[in-house]
Amino acid sequence: MAGVEPEASPQCSSPLAPRPSPLAARRSPLPRNVLMLTGEDSHDTTTRPRLEAAGATLERVWLWPDDDPIRLPSGVERLAATVAAHDIRLVVIYPITAYLDDAVNTNRDADVRRALRPLVSLAQQSGAAVLLVRHLNKDSSKAALYRGGGSIGFIAAARAAWVVARDPARHDRFVLAMNRCNIARHPRSIAYEIESHEGTSRVRWQAECDFAAGDLLAGKVRQDKQSQAEEIIRHLLADGPRPEREVRRACQEAGIGDTNYRAARQSLGIKPEKRGVRGTWYLGLSQGISPLTSLTTFPDTQSLDAFGQTPRDIEI
């Protein structure tokens, strides 16, 4: 997984994403243990508060201790032993470049492939998924496959790769899009927002969308009817709830059909509410959805019980 902004990629990784989400139907029906190596985030001030805000089952999350550094691939046997000892089914390494041996040249394809090969073997032998997070380079002229920091070897070694970037049409939310997948068809992208929660932040998943990874990284504005409907709805409801029929009529006059109108409402988390003696249906912005002050016209076109354990407390 690669992200445009440092705060976006690690937070939308599965252990940090609160339920329910559009991914719910695709998850394993059984709870699984997670091992996180978070070299750029403090356990105490960042990772644990986010886990708690997300409603994570803390006893199933293990954090690699900061005072017991590990490097890869030289330390892969220690990593494999930890995965086996705690029945880990998801390993998150963020960022992967912080955990590679000094001898690994991350811009050299052969070095990267050789460094990641033991991780591939670990995943195959243990049955655990390994999620590597990295930052993007700044060359916006490159295709999406080449936008990840370092060599193309990183994405070549992965069975699936995602990109995280801001929604070009709505800068208050992000989009998780598939960049590469050689085991199945590409799924639709999923939008989400990062909302404040009790002194930290958490992910709030929204509806699926049609952004491709290349569009996200190029900053292309989505000029489809659902996006236009979202803009209209947010604009009309900026000053408070309005009758649903008025909002629907405004969308119809803009050439937006019922399917895209309903999809826009779902994406914004808006549900009709019946009011008054005559039972008129009203729409209002959900809490946390910021209104638009102007309207853009689009063309049709550790288990944490063991948090802070020393290396000897974790059997490696």
C-alpha positions, -999 to +999 in steps of 0.1 A: +000+000+000+013+034-009-001+068+001+002+104-010+000+117+026+017+100+055-013+101+077-035+084+052-019+050+044-013+034+078-046+045+092-067+029+066-049-004+071-073-030+083-065-031+120-070+007+123-103+009+103-135+009+125-164-013+117-188-014+100-173-007+065-179-018+029-151-043+035-172-062+062-186-088+038-151-096+026-134-101+060-127-135+076-156-145+098-132-154+126-112-128+146-075-130+139-043-117+156-023-088+141+013-079+144+022-042+137+057-028+131+052+010+131+085+027+128+072+062+123+044+062+149+047+062+187+029+033+203+017+055+232+007+086+215-005+074+181-010+037+175-027+027+207-051+057+208-061+050+171-067+014+178-089+023+208-108+049+187-114+022+160-128-002+185-101-027+179-099-059+200-067-049+217-057-083+230-054-094+194-030-067+184+007-071+190+032-042+186+068-049+179+087-032+208+106+000+199+136-010+220+141-043+201+148-032+165+145-057+137+159-054+101+149-074+071+157-097+055+184-105+081+158-107+109+131-126+091+136-157+112+128-137+144+097-123+126+086-157+115+090-171+151+068-143+165+042-149+138+041-186+147+042-180+185+012-157+185-008-172+156-005-140+137-026-137+105-018-101+095+016-084+096+016-046+090+050-031+084+050+007+082+071+020+065+088-010+049+119+011+041+125+018+078+129-020+084+152-030+056+189-038+061+213-010+054+228-030+026+195-030+007+194-003-021+157+004-023+161+019-057+177-012-072+152-038-084+174-068-077+181-057-041+144-052-033+133-085-048+160-103-029+151-085+003+113-093+000+117-129-010+120-141+026+088-122+035+070-139+006+081-173+020+070-163+055+035-155+042+033-187+022+045-210+051+025-193+079-007-184+060-004-148+073-009-118+050+019-093+050+009-056+044+038-033+035+032+004+036+054+029+017+053+066+007+049+078-029+076+096-049+069+131-061+070+125-099+034+130-109+043+123-145+048+086-139+021+059-142+005+047-110+026+015-109+058+036-108+046+061-082+057+041-051+089+052-034+119+031-044+121+003-070+093-013-090+104-044-072+082-035-042+050-037-062+062-066-084+067-088-053+031-081-041+000-101-051-021-070-046-013-033-042-034-003-032-030+034-035-044+060-009-049+096-020-073+125-015-105+125-035-098+151-062-135+161-061-137+164-023-105+172-004-121+163+029-119+126+022-096+099+008-100+070-016-085+035-013-079+022-049-065-010-062-032-004-082-023-039-090-038-074-085-028-106-101-051-130-082-085-116-090-104-088-108-098-053-095-125-044-069-141-009-069-124+018-050-137+028-015-139+064-001-134+072+035-129+102+058-105+106+088-126+121+116-115+134+150-124+112+180-115+118+216-081+134+210-071+112+181-086+102+148-103+072+131-114+061+097-151+064+087-157+043+056-181+056+029-195+042-003-176+025-032-166+048-061-151+046-095-118+064-091-088+045-106-054+047-090-041+067-119-068+093-117-062+097-080-025+102-083-030+126-113-055+146-092-082+143-119-116+155-108-143+129-111-168+143-135-196+118-130-232+122-120-227+108-084-200+134-077-222+161-091-251+150-070-230+150-038-220+186-045-256+197-051-269+179-019-241+194+003-248+228-011-286+227-006-283+214+029-256+238+040-281+259+059-300+231+074-325+203+065-346+206+034-376+186+021-363+155+002-384+163-028-367+196-033-333+181-032-343+153-055-358+178-079-326+199-080-307+168-089-332+158-116-329+192-131-292+187-133-297+156-153-290+132-124-310+100-123-323+082-092-295+057-091-268+083-088-289+104-065-294+075-040-257+066-043-247+102-035-270+102-004-255+069+007-219+082+002-227+112+024-244+091+050-278+109+046-310+092+055-345+107+050-364+117+082-402+121+084-414+153+100-447+171+107-483+161+107-483+153+070-452+132+073-429+152+049-395+136+043-365+158+051-328+155+044-300+169+066-263+166+067-250+139+090-227+150+118-191+154+106-201+161+070-191+197+062-214+217+040-203+235+008-204+272+008-201+273-030-213+249-057-189+236-084-205+229-117-192+197-133-195+191-171-215+161-182-187+145-196+014-073+216-017-080+224-019-046+240-022-063+274+015-067+269+018-032+255+054-020+261+068-055+268+105-058+267+120-082+241+124-110+266+086-108+273+078-116+237+089-151+228+109-147+195 
